[in-house]
Amino acid sequence: MVEFCKNIWHGGDYLPGVWDEWLSDRKGLLLVATIHGAPVGVVHAYFQTKDVAWLEGLRVHPAHRGLGIAGKLNRALTRSARSKGAKVARLCTGSSNVASQKHARKMGFKVIQTFQRLDSTRSLRRKPVGVARPRKVRAGLWKWLQDRPEFHESKSMFSDGWTWYPLTAVSFRRLLNNRQVLLTMHNSSPSSCCIVSGEDQRLTLGFAAGVLGDVENVARFLRYMLFRGRHERVRALVPLKSGPVRVLEDNGFEKTAKILVYEKSLR
């Protein structure tokens, strides 16, 4: 399985790196398609909440495409997720991946939001002031966040790159504990709130809400983190037509891709 997957994306597929993790995850759903005992397809899913299943890693051996294997894997996976209590299934794909988009539509998935990806490698020497990393939920912060238009534009989700997670009171508290929330305040009230993650020498801004001038300050803070030397690149993923897109472009970020997030009701 790993052997045929590692060359599908010209050596850049993440699947070989997570295969052992998927195999050992008793809570996840891992399905493999075979022909005469030989693996020719794979797909994985896991529960983000008791109601939401995230589908990922759909791969079919290049020599066995066009046989309906992807559809069989997808249908079997969503049936299994439904049987375990999932009410919706979600997945994502790049805007240039026409085959994946066609497959998602055929399987009954609908686009719920398109996200713009922007990247920057431009560091900033001066640290912006006013950006904090709180550890606890400030009074009224969660309600403020839920009332923001960006919360609804993001479909109550945040991203760490190629996965979008439900943004709930529970997940937000966990993000705060992990110091992944960047906050600015004005007159003792929240003025912006952003969610970040970091891995593989890359920072990801996976959610941004608030006054655009303060979101700009957070964007500059992330570029300052590049200057500190712990990361080499910052990427941002925000709704395609949202205000933060322009703010990020004006502050050293370049548009690099669009990613479509799909959803299917399993009720």
C-alpha positions as CSV (number, residue, x, y, z in Angstrom):
1,M,0.0,0.0,0.0
2,V,2.7,2.4,1.0
3,E,4.7,1.5,-2.1
4,F,2.1,2.6,-4.6
5,C,0.9,5.6,-2.6
6,K,4.3,7.2,-2.2
7,N,4.6,8.1,-5.9
8,I,1.0,9.3,-6.5
9,W,1.9,12.9,-5.6
10,H,5.4,12.8,-7.0
11,G,7.0,11.7,-3.8
12,G,5.1,14.3,-1.7
13,D,2.3,12.2,-0.3
14,Y,1.9,12.3,3.4
15,L,0.2,8.9,3.6
16,P,3.4,6.8,4.1
17,G,4.2,9.0,7.1
18,V,0.9,8.4,8.8
19,W,0.3,4.7,7.8
20,D,1.5,3.2,11.0
21,E,-0.6,5.7,13.0
22,W,-3.7,4.8,11.0
23,L,-3.1,1.1,11.5
24,S,-2.8,1.5,15.3
25,D,-5.7,3.9,15.7
26,R,-8.6,1.8,17.1
27,K,-11.0,4.7,17.0
28,G,-10.4,5.5,13.4
29,L,-11.8,3.8,10.3
30,L,-9.3,2.4,7.8
31,L,-10.6,0.6,4.7
32,V,-8.4,-1.1,2.1
33,A,-9.7,-2.3,-1.3
34,T,-8.0,-5.4,-2.8
35,I,-8.0,-7.3,-6.1
36,H,-7.0,-11.0,-5.8
37,G,-5.6,-10.2,-2.4
38,A,-3.4,-7.3,-3.5
39,P,-4.2,-3.8,-2.1
40,V,-5.3,-1.3,-4.7
41,G,-7.0,1.4,-2.7
42,V,-7.3,2.9,0.7
43,V,-9.2,5.6,2.6
44,H,-9.3,6.7,6.2
45,A,-11.7,8.5,8.5
46,Y,-11.9,9.5,12.1
47,F,-14.4,11.2,14.4
48,Q,-13.6,14.9,15.2
49,T,-16.7,15.0,17.4
50,K,-19.3,12.4,18.1
51,D,-21.3,13.8,15.1
52,V,-18.6,14.7,12.6
53,A,-16.4,12.3,10.6
54,W,-13.4,13.6,8.6
55,L,-12.5,11.6,5.5
56,E,-9.0,11.6,4.2
57,G,-6.3,9.8,2.3
58,L,-8.4,8.3,-0.5
59,R,-5.9,6.7,-2.9
60,V,-6.3,4.2,-5.8
61,H,-3.5,2.4,-7.5
62,P,-2.8,4.2,-10.9
63,A,-3.1,0.9,-12.7
64,H,-6.6,0.2,-11.3
65,R,-8.4,3.5,-11.7
66,G,-11.7,3.8,-13.6
67,L,-13.1,0.6,-12.0
68,G,-15.2,2.4,-9.4
69,I,-12.9,1.5,-6.5
70,A,-12.9,5.1,-5.1
71,G,-16.7,5.1,-5.0
72,K,-16.9,1.8,-3.3
73,L,-14.4,2.9,-0.6
74,N,-16.2,6.1,-0.1
75,R,-19.7,4.5,0.2
76,A,-18.4,1.8,2.6
77,L,-16.6,4.4,4.7
78,T,-19.6,6.7,5.1
79,R,-21.9,3.7,5.9
80,S,-19.4,2.7,8.6
81,A,-19.3,6.3,10.0
82,R,-23.1,6.5,10.0
83,S,-23.4,3.2,11.9
84,K,-21.1,4.6,14.6
85,G,-23.2,7.7,15.1
86,A,-21.8,10.3,12.6
87,K,-24.3,12.8,11.3
88,V,-22.1,14.5,8.8
89,A,-19.0,13.5,6.8
90,R,-16.5,16.1,5.6
91,L,-13.4,16.2,3.4
92,C,-11.4,18.7,1.4
93,T,-9.5,18.9,-1.9
94,G,-7.6,21.5,-3.9
95,S,-9.4,23.6,-6.5
96,S,-7.1,22.2,-9.2
97,N,-7.9,18.6,-8.4
98,V,-10.8,18.3,-10.8
99,A,-11.0,14.5,-10.5
100,S,-11.5,14.7,-6.7
101,Q,-14.1,17.4,-7.0
102,K,-16.0,15.3,-9.5
103,H,-15.8,12.3,-7.3
104,A,-17.0,14.2,-4.2
105,R,-20.0,15.6,-6.1
106,K,-20.9,12.1,-7.4
107,M,-20.8,10.8,-3.8
108,G,-23.3,13.4,-2.7
109,F,-20.9,15.9,-1.0
110,K,-21.5,19.6,-1.4
111,V,-19.0,22.5,-1.0
112,I,-19.7,24.3,2.2
113,Q,-16.8,26.8,1.9
114,T,-13.8,27.6,-0.3
115,F,-10.7,28.7,1.6
116,Q,-7.9,30.9,0.2
117,R,-4.4,29.7,1.1
118,L,-1.7,32.4,1.4
119,D,2.0,31.9,2.2
120,S,4.8,34.1,3.3
121,T,8.5,33.5,4.0
122,R,9.1,37.2,4.7
123,S,10.2,37.7,8.2
124,L,9.7,40.9,10.3
125,R,12.3,42.1,12.7
126,R,10.2,44.3,15.0
127,K,7.7,42.5,17.3
128,P,4.2,43.9,17.0
129,V,2.7,45.0,20.3
130,G,-0.6,44.0,21.8
131,V,-0.7,40.4,20.6
132,A,-1.2,38.0,23.5
133,R,-1.4,34.2,24.0
134,P,-4.0,33.7,26.8
135,R,-4.2,30.3,28.6
136,K,-7.8,30.7,29.9
137,V,-11.1,31.7,28.3
138,R,-11.7,35.3,29.1
139,A,-15.2,36.3,30.2
140,G,-17.4,36.7,27.1
141,L,-14.7,35.7,24.6
142,W,-16.4,32.5,23.4
143,K,-19.7,34.4,22.9
144,W,-17.9,37.2,21.1
145,L,-16.3,34.7,18.8
146,Q,-19.5,33.0,18.0
147,D,-21.2,36.3,17.2
148,R,-18.4,37.3,14.7
149,P,-19.3,37.0,11.0
150,E,-15.9,35.3,10.4
151,F,-17.1,32.4,12.6
152,H,-20.0,31.8,10.4
153,E,-18.0,32.3,7.2
154,S,-15.6,29.6,8.4
155,K,-18.6,27.3,9.0
156,S,-17.6,27.1,12.7
157,M,-14.3,25.4,11.7
158,F,-10.6,26.0,11.9
159,S,-7.7,24.5,10.0
160,D,-4.2,23.2,10.6
161,G,-3.4,22.9,6.9
162,W,-5.3,20.1,5.1
163,T,-7.8,19.3,7.9
164,W,-10.7,21.5,9.1
165,Y,-11.9,20.9,12.6
166,P,-15.2,21.9,14.3
167,L,-14.6,25.0,16.4
168,T,-16.6,24.3,19.6
169,A,-16.4,25.5,23.2
170,V,-14.4,22.3,24.0
171,S,-11.9,22.6,21.1
172,F,-11.5,26.3,21.8
173,R,-10.6,25.6,25.4
174,R,-8.1,23.0,24.3
175,L,-6.5,25.5,21.8
176,L,-6.2,28.0,24.6
177,N,-4.5,25.4,26.8
178,N,-2.1,24.7,24.0
179,R,-1.4,28.4,23.5
180,Q,-2.6,28.3,19.9
181,V,-4.9,31.3,20.3
182,L,-3.6,34.8,19.5
183,L,-5.7,37.6,21.0
184,T,-5.8,41.4,20.8
185,M,-7.9,43.6,23.1
186,H,-9.3,47.1,22.9
187,N,-10.7,48.8,26.0
188,S,-10.8,45.4,27.8
189,S,-12.8,43.8,25.0
190,P,-11.6,41.3,22.4
191,S,-10.8,43.0,19.1
192,S,-9.3,40.0,17.2
193,C,-8.9,36.3,17.8
194,C,-6.8,34.0,15.6
195,I,-5.9,30.3,15.8
196,V,-2.4,29.1,14.9
197,S,-0.6,25.8,14.8
198,G,3.0,24.9,14.1
199,E,4.8,21.9,12.6
200,D,7.6,21.0,10.2
201,Q,9.1,24.5,10.5
202,R,5.8,26.0,9.3
203,L,3.2,28.1,11.1
204,T,-0.4,27.9,10.0
205,L,-3.0,30.6,10.6
206,G,-6.1,28.5,10.5
207,F,-8.8,31.0,11.6
208,A,-9.0,34.7,11.9
209,A,-11.7,37.0,13.2
210,G,-12.1,40.5,14.4
211,V,-11.2,44.1,13.5
212,L,-9.1,43.9,10.3
213,G,-6.5,46.3,11.7
214,D,-5.9,43.9,14.6
215,V,-5.9,40.8,12.4
216,E,-3.2,42.7,10.5
217,N,-1.2,43.0,13.7
218,V,-1.5,39.2,14.2
219,A,-0.3,38.6,10.7
220,R,2.8,40.7,11.3
221,F,3.3,38.9,14.6
222,L,3.5,35.6,12.7
223,R,6.1,37.1,10.4
224,Y,8.0,38.1,13.5
225,M,8.0,34.5,14.5
226,L,9.8,33.7,11.3
227,F,12.5,36.2,12.3
228,R,12.9,34.3,15.6
229,G,14.1,31.4,13.5
230,R,11.9,28.6,14.7
231,H,9.9,28.5,11.5
232,E,10.7,29.1,7.9
233,R,7.2,29.7,6.4
234,V,3.8,31.0,7.5
235,R,0.6,29.9,5.7
236,A,-2.9,31.2,6.2
237,L,-6.2,29.6,5.4
238,V,-9.2,31.9,5.4
239,P,-12.5,32.0,3.6
240,L,-12.0,33.0,0.0
241,K,-14.1,36.2,0.1
242,S,-13.4,37.3,3.7
243,G,-11.7,40.5,4.8
244,P,-8.5,38.9,6.1
245,V,-7.5,37.9,2.5
246,R,-6.8,41.5,1.6
247,V,-5.2,42.2,4.9
248,L,-2.8,39.2,4.5
249,E,-2.0,40.2,0.9
250,D,-1.1,43.8,2.1
251,N,1.2,42.3,4.7
252,G,3.7,40.1,2.9
253,F,1.5,37.1,2.0
254,E,0.9,35.7,-1.5
255,K,-2.1,33.7,-2.7
256,T,-0.9,30.2,-3.5
257,A,-4.0,27.9,-3.7
258,K,-7.7,27.4,-3.0
259,I,-9.1,24.6,-1.0
260,L,-12.7,23.4,-1.1
261,V,-14.3,21.8,2.0
262,Y,-17.1,19.4,1.3
263,E,-19.9,18.1,3.6
264,K,-22.4,15.3,3.3
265,S,-25.3,14.6,5.6
266,L,-25.4,11.1,6.9
267,R,-28.8,11.3,8.6
